[in-house]
Amino acid sequence: MLVSVCLALAIAAPAPATAAAPAGRDYEGPRQVVPEGGVAMPEVVAPAGDAGTTTGADAGTTTGADAGTTTGADAGTTTGADAGTTTGADAGTTTGADAGGLMPPTEPGYVPKKKRPVPRALATIEGYGYPEDEIAVVGKRRVKFTPGFQVRNQVGTVTPFTLDRFGHRYRDHGMTTGRIRWNPTLAIGKKFKLVGMLDLANGRWAPDGSDDPVVDRIIQDGQPPERTKLRIVDPRELYLEYRLSFGLLRLGQQAFTWGQGMLANSGNYVDRFGDLRFGDDGRGGIYERLLFATKPFQYRGGKVRDLVIGVGGDLVFRDQLVELTKGDLAGQALLLLRYAPEKNPGNQIGAYAVYRKQKKADDGDVYPHDDTTEVGVVDIEGQGTRWLSDKLQLIGAFETAIIFGRSTIARDENGPHKIVQGGGVARGYIGKHDSWLVGFDAGYASGDPNPSDRFINNFTMDPGHTVGLVLFNQVNAWRSAQTEMLATDGQLTGVPLNGTQYLPTRGGVSNALYIQPKARWAFRERLEIWGGPLLAVAPVPIIDPYTTRLNGGVPTNSSGGDGGKRYYGTELDVGIRGRVDIRKLWLMAGLQGGVLLPGPGLANAAGNPDKPSGAVWFRTEIRY
């Protein structure tokens, strides 16, 4: 991860003077890149007489708690801590794509052969990965409308694996999931935009349950992996954006991503062509937000003119920890800083700080007054690319976060818990983004080594930050969901554990250190093949709070095995997809598959690892 962080920091710097076009020749500049729905990431400020001198910034559209960040229970009572309080920024602080911006030093007279877009491996992280010429736009003058229609469907299956100490196994006979999305954008002049997003039939289309009673109970009453349940109507976004002479103002309901989407994730931009990721969108965090972003030093010379500062406040509508429609209340205040050099679109480094306080309407346990969480979050991210030659480039990105605070959610007879947890992710690749890449994805999420102390240490990444297809998305997600169901059964423990609603990971990475080397080959941005092995271990013993409590406090995993054995296993993933366009009507289809070879960390009480399990998905998409 350190290598990737250093790489991202290095390539975020301004381009050398030798990158400029020679005197007497015009350099065409970067071509604009726009997000799904056709909305270009806005410039924060473009005052008269200095237009174009500022970089785009969705700006600091910051924050929000994807919250999936945390939790875990302590106090012998549970590992689920409400903790996750995080936030993030859609922060698409780039508007265009100069392809990584930094061009190689050359001899006098060198002229770039072509414009270079931001690599899709970076651009799709925050959603601004569709070039302008791929987006359908109605109107060419003052008023422009982007339809933003999309229909997605996937059909697939997951082979059986063990769920718990009783030997129950997850089984399905195939399923289909999908969504119908409308993401319209109305732009009037250069100052005003109205953006909306509405999903229909978002989730599991068929079957609506399972023939297995254990699995069906999780589907109906528990918290299974993302997209297992169906939302008939899911209103996601409706906000106004207005450009002032001194900044950018946004008001309304917004979903967003900050950095790599590890902590704050919109749930909108996974499974895009060229992103080198597996899996599908999460449900994302949605916030009622007021945001203001500006470039206070725009009239100065030097690097400081590209600094964006944003401030905002949220009422959380929905994330991994709370839902306003169920009576939960959560508020956030945030501060964002981001440096994104105008001359190098796609290169950036930024940080944000968030304060969050929340109260659950009902946590469903026997302890009174255990429904509040108060935390602070600090998150730093960066990304960029550097061209070594016309046919070779370096790509790097990172994000790291720490969460600290206190919570009564996992309270027991001894009182509230303290929250201290953190995680990080990194990417590093070499190659040529539109033809081949070789590199890795890596990450770390802290675990909780002692569910009986006064600290909550387990960090859970947002499920929208997908890692592989089987281990985290399926096996650990279903196992933790089954743990919640068992822990709420007072017949087995005498008194139901509290905070159990925060045990399920829903597909997010928790208590893990992983690396996934990857390679990608593409043909003319129409066909791609990518894949690689995923290796994962636990930084602290793999402790299931329910089975560990039944076992007298001895570290025990969900299958009843030795929690001190930390190797989760090796997963082999591969994907292929292709796409065509007919007058900006895009058709895409692909196949993704993975096989998990379980390690000792997933073994049962007898020390026998689980049998190999796999997943395969056929995906289709229509976009206009």
N, C-alpha and C positions, 0 to 999 in steps of 0.2 A: 504494500500500500504506500510506503514511503517513496518508492520509485515513482509511482503514478502521481503522487502529490507534488513532488519536485518537478516532474515533467509538466504538469498543468501550470504550476507557478511560472516556470521558465517560458512557456509558450504563450502565456497571457500578456507578456511584455510587448511594447510597441515594436513594429517592424523596423529593421535597419534602413538607413537612408538609401541604400543600394536597391531597395525594393521599388522605389519610385520609377515612373517612366522617365526616359531621358528628355531633356529640354527639346521643345519643338514637337513633341508627340503627346497626344491626349491619352490618359489612362481612363478606361471606361468606368472603373469603379465596380463595387459589388452589386450583384443583382439582388433584388429584394426577395426575402423568403417570408412566407406567411404561414400562419397556423391553420389547423383544420378549421374549415369554415371560411377561410380566405381573409382573415383579419391580420394585417401586418402588425408585428410587434411595434407599438407606437414609440415615436421619439418622445422623450420626456418634455423637452422644451425645444422650440424652434422659433425664436424671436425674429422679428423683422430685421433684415440686414445681416442675419447670421444663420439663415436657414440652412439646414443640412449640416451644421457644425456640431450638432449633438447626436449622440448615439441613441438608438432606440432603447426604450426601456419599458417593458411592460411594467416596468419599473418597479420596481419595488412593488409590484403587485404582490405584496408580500403577505405572507403569514398564514396562519391557519394551522390548526393542529391537525395533523393527520392523525394525530394522536396515536395511531397504532403504536405509538412509540413505546408503550411500556406496559409494564405491569408485572406483577408477579406478586406472589403473596408471601407473606411472611407469617410469622407468628403461628406457625404450625397451622394456622388456620387456612391459609391459602396463598397462592402465588399471584393472584390477580390483583394488581394494583391499579388504581385508576390512573395512575400516574400519567399516562401518556399525554402530555400536554404539549403539543408542539405546534408548530406553525410553519409557515413557509411562505414562499413567494412564488408567484407564477413567474415572477421575475424574469420574464423573458427579456432580459436586458439587451437583446440584440435585435437588430432589424434586418440585417441583410446577411448575405452570406458572401463573404469574399473568400470563402473557402478557407477558412482558417486563417485568412489574413496574412500571415507572415510568409513572404515570398523569399526565395533563396537569393543570397548575394550573387551578383553576376558581374560580368564585364560591362563597361559602358556601352550603351546602345541596346541593352536587353529590354525586350518588351514582352510582357506576359502573353502566352499564346492564346489563353482563353480566360474567361471569368471563372473563379473557383467558388463554388457554394460551400456553405458550412457542411461538414461531413454529416451524413444522416445518423451516424452512430452518436453524434452529439446533438444534432438538431431535434431529433425525435424525442429526446428526454423531456423537453419542455413544450413540445407540441408545435414548434415553428418549423417543421421539417418539410412542408410542401411548398415548392417554388411557386411563384406567382403564375407561371404559365400552366400549372396543373390545376388551378382553381377556377371554377365556373363563376363568373361575375356578370350580373345584369346591370347595364348602364356604364357609360364611359366618361361622363362629365361630373357634375357636382354631386349627383346622387348615385350611389352604387349599392347594389344589393347582392349578397352572397347567399344562395339557397342553403348550402351545407347539409344536404341529405346524405344519409349513410345507412346501409342495412348490413348487419353482420350475422353470421351463423357459424356454429361449429358442431360437428358430430364426432363423438369419440367414446372411448371407454378406458377404465382404469382396472387393472387386474387386482385380485385379492391381496390383502396384507392384514397383519394382526393389529387389533385395536386396543386390547387391554389384557390384564393379568388373567382373565377368565378364558382367553382364547377366542373371543369373538373376532370375526374377520369382516373387513369391509368388502362388499361385493356389489357390483352393478352389472347390468346387462346392456350397457350402452345408454347414452343420453344425448340430447341436443340442447344447446344454449344459444343465446343471441340477443340482439337488440335492434330496434329501429330508432335512429337518432335524427333529430332536426336541430341544426345549429345555425340559425339565420343571423346575418349581420347587416345592419343598415348603416351606411356611412354617408354623412351629409357634409360636403366640403372636407376640409382637413382638420376640423376641430371637434366634430360630434360623431359619436357612434352609439348605436344601441345593439347589444349582443344578447342573444338568447340561446338556450339549449334545453331540449326536451327529449327524454328517452321514453319509448313505449316498449312494452314486453321485454324488459331488461332482466335477464337471468335465465333460469332453467325452464325451457319450453316443454320438454317431455323426457321421461315421465315425471309426474309431479311428486313422486315419492319413491319408496323402495320396497321390494318384496321382503327384505330382511327387516325384522322388527327393531333391531338395535340401530341400524342405519336410518330407518325411517323415523325413529324417535328423535335422532339428532337433527334430521332435516326439518321436522315439524316443530320441535320445541327447543332445539339447541342453536349453536353457532357454528355451522359447517363452513367449509372454505367459501371464498367469494363466488358469486354467481351461481350458488346452489339453490337459492330461492328466487322467486319471480316478483318483480315490481311491474304492475300493469302500466301505471303512469308514474314517471319519475322526473319531476321538474328540477333541473340542475342549475341553470343560470338565467339570470335576467338582470342586466346592469347597464348603466349609462356611463359613458366615458367622454370627458370634455377636456380639451386642451386650452389651458390658459396661457397667457404670454410668459408666465414664470413657472409653469409646471403642468402636471397631469392629475386630474381628479377622476376617481371612479367611485360609483355608489350603486349598491344593489347586491343581489345574490350571486356569489362567484365561487367557482371551483378553481383550484390552482395547484401548481407544483413548484417546489423550491429545489434547486440543484438537481441531484440525481433522483429525487423523489423518494428517498429513503425514509424521510420523516413526514413531510407534507407532500401529498400526492393527489392530483386532481382526479385520477382514475380515467383520464381521457386519452392518454397517448402511449399505451403499450401496444405491442404487436403492429408496428409500422414497418414498412419496407425499409430495410437497411439498418434497423436498430440493434441487431445481433442479440435480441432477447427472446425468451421463451414465455409461454403462458399468455394470459389475457388481461384486459383492464380490471382493476379493482373497482369498488364502488366509489372511492374517492371521498374527500372531505368537502363540504359545502358550507359557505359562511355568508352571513349578512354583514357586508363590509363597507366601511368608508375608508378610502385610501387617498393619500396625497403624496406625490413624488416630484422631486425637482432636481435640477443641477445648479447648485448655488454658486459654483465657480466657473460657469460656462463662458464668461467673458475674459477669463484669465488665460494666459498661455500655458503650455506644458501639459503634463499628464492630469493635473488636478481638474481640468475642465471636463473630464470624462467621468467624474465621480457622481453617482446618483445617491440621493438620500430620500428615504421614504418613511412615512409614519402612518399608522392606521389603527383602527379598532374593529373588533369582530363580535358579533353574537353568533355562536356556533349553531348552525341549523342541523348539521349531521356530520359525524366523523366516526372513528372506530370506538369512541368511548361514550358519546352522548347523542341523543336525538331530541331535538326541541319538541317534536310532535308527541313525545311520550312524557313530557313534563320536565325533562332535564334542562338545566340552565348552565351555560358556560360562556364566559366572556374573556376576551384577549386584548392586550395592547401590545403593539409591536414597533420596532425600529429596524430599518434596513439600510445597509450600506453596500454599494456595489460599484466596482470599477470595471468598465467595459470600454476599452479603447475604440474610438470611432473608426480608426484605420484598420482595425482587425476584428471585423464582425465575427461573433462566435466565440471569441476569447474573452474570459471574464474571471473575476474573483470577487467574492462577496461574503457578507456576514449579516446575520440578523439576531436580534434578541427579542424574546417574547415573555410576557408575564400572563399567566392564565389561572383563573379560578373557576371552579365548577361545583355544581351540586346536583346529585342524582335525585330523581323523584322517588324511586323505590329500588333498593338494592336487593330485596328479597331474602334477607336473612333475619336472625333473631336479635341482633345487636342494635340498639337505638343510637341515633345521632352519629352514624358512621357513613355519611353520604357526601363528604366534601374532599376536594383535592385542590392544592395550591402549589404551583410549580413555576420555575423559571427555566428557559431554554436558550442555549447559545448554539448556533449552527453556522459553520463556515464551509463554503464550497468554492470550487473553481473548475474551469475547463478550458481547453484550447487545442490548437493544432499548429504545427510548424512544418512547412515544406522544406525538405532537404534538397529536392530537385523537382523537375516537372513530373516525375513519375514516382516519387517517394515522399511520404509525410509521416510525422509522428502525431498521434492523437492521445490526449490524456484528460482525465477528469477525476474529481474526488469530492467527497462530502463527509464531514465529521460533526457529531453533535453530542452535547451532554445535557442531561436533565437533572434538576435538583429541586427538592421541595419537601412537602409533607402531605400525608393523606390519612383520612380516617376510614377509607373504603375497606381496607383490609384490617380494620381494628378488631381486637379481641378484648378479653377482660383486662389486658395490661395497657391498653391505650393505642394511640395512633402510631403510624410508621413514618420513617424518613425515607425519601426517595433520592437515590444517587445511581444513575445509570447512563450508559452511553454506547455509541456505535459509530461505525464509519464504513464507507465503501470507496472503491477506486476502480478505474478502468485505464488500460494502457494498450495502445495498438500501433503497429507500424505497417505501412503498405500504401495503397492508393485507394481512397475511400469508395470510388465508383467501380472498382474491379476486384481488388483483393486486400484482405487485412489479416494479420496474425497478432494475437495478443492475449489479454486475460481480463476477467472481471474478478474482483476479490472483495471481501467484506468481513466485518466483525460486529457482533452484537453481544453485549455483556449478559451474563447469566447470574442467577441467584444461588450461591452455594449453600445457603442455610435458610430454609423457609420458616424457621422458628425464631429468628432474631428480629430486631426492630428495624431492619433495613429492607427496602425493595430495590433490588439491583438488576433485575432482568429487563433488558431492552428488547422491544419487538418492533422490527421495521414494518412499514406500511405494506400490506399485501399487494398494492399496486407496483411496488418495486420487486418484480418477479425475479427469482433465482431458480433456474432449472424448471423441470416439469413435474417431478415425482416427490422427492424427499420433503421439501418445505411446502409445496403447493398442495400435496395430497396426504402423505403419510403422517407428518407431524401435525398437520392441520386437523385431520380427522381424529388422530389420537388425543390431542388436547381437547377437542370438542367432546369426545367420549369421557374424558376425565371430568369435565364439568358436569356431565349428566350423572356420573357415579358419585361425585362429591356432594351433590345436592340431595342424595338419597340418605335420609336420616336413619334408615334401618341398618345401614352399615357402619355409621360413625357415631351413632347416638344423637348428636346434634349436627345439623347441616353446617358445613364450613361456610364462612362468609367471604365475600369478594370473589366467589367462584365464577361470576360472569366475566371476569378478566383473565381466566385461564386459557381459553381458546386463542390460538394465534391467527386463525382464519387464513392461513397461508403465508403469513409474514415470517421473516427469519428472526429467531430468538436463540440466545445461548449458543452461538455458533461462530466459528472461524472457518471461512471457506475460500476456495480459489477455483476458478473455472477457466482454464486455457481455452481459447476459441480461435477458429479460423473461418474466413468468409471468402467466397468467390462469387462474383456477379458478372452478368453479361448485359451491357448497355442499359443498366438500371431497369431491366424488365424481368430478369431471372436471377435468383440467388440461392446459394446453398451455404449453410453455416452450421457449426456445432462444436462440441468438445466435451471432455470429461469434467464433472463436478466432484470435488473432494471436500468433505466437511467433517470437522471435529467440534467438540464442545469445549470451550475454555475452562468451564468448571463442571463438576459432576452433573450428569443428566438426572435431575431430580423431578419426579412427578409428585406433587404435594399430597395427593390422595393416597397413592400406594406407599409413599414414604411414611406417612402418618400411620397407616395400618401396619407397617413393618417396624414400628417402634423408633422411627427417626433415622434408620439406616438408609442412606441414599439409594433409591430404587427408581427405575424407569417405569413407564406406563405399562410395560409387559411383565413387570415383576422381576426384571433382570437387574444386574449389578450396575448402579448408577455411576460407579467410579470408572467404568469403561466408556470412553468418550468418543470413539470413532463412529460417526453415523454411517459412513459407507461411501461408495463411489457410484456416481450416476453418469450414464452416457446419454447425451442429448444430441439430436440432429434435426434440422429443419430445411425445407425447400419450399419456395413459393415463386410465383410469377404473376405478372400483371400486364394489362393492356389498357389503352385508352381510346375512346371513340368520341372525339370532340369534347374532351374533359369529362366524359363519363368513364370512370375508372372501374375496371373489373379485376379483382385479385383473388387468387386461390392458392392454398398451400397445405402442406402436411408437416406436422411436428410430432416427434416421438421420443420417448425416453425410457431407460431401464435402470432401476436402482438395484445395486448389489449391496444389501444391508451389511453393516459392520457390527462389532460387539456392542455398540451403544444402543442397538435396537434388539438385543437378544432377550430371551425370556428367562425365567427363574432357573432353568436348567443350563443356561449359558449357550443355548442354541440360537444363532441369528435367524431372523425371519427369512422366508424364501424370497427370491428376487421378485420384484413387482415392476410393472410398467404402465405407461399411459401413451395413447396415440390420439391425435386430434386432426380432423380435416376441416380446414377453415375456408370460408368464402366471404367476400366483401364487395359491395357495390357502393360507390361514392360519387357524388356529383356536387 
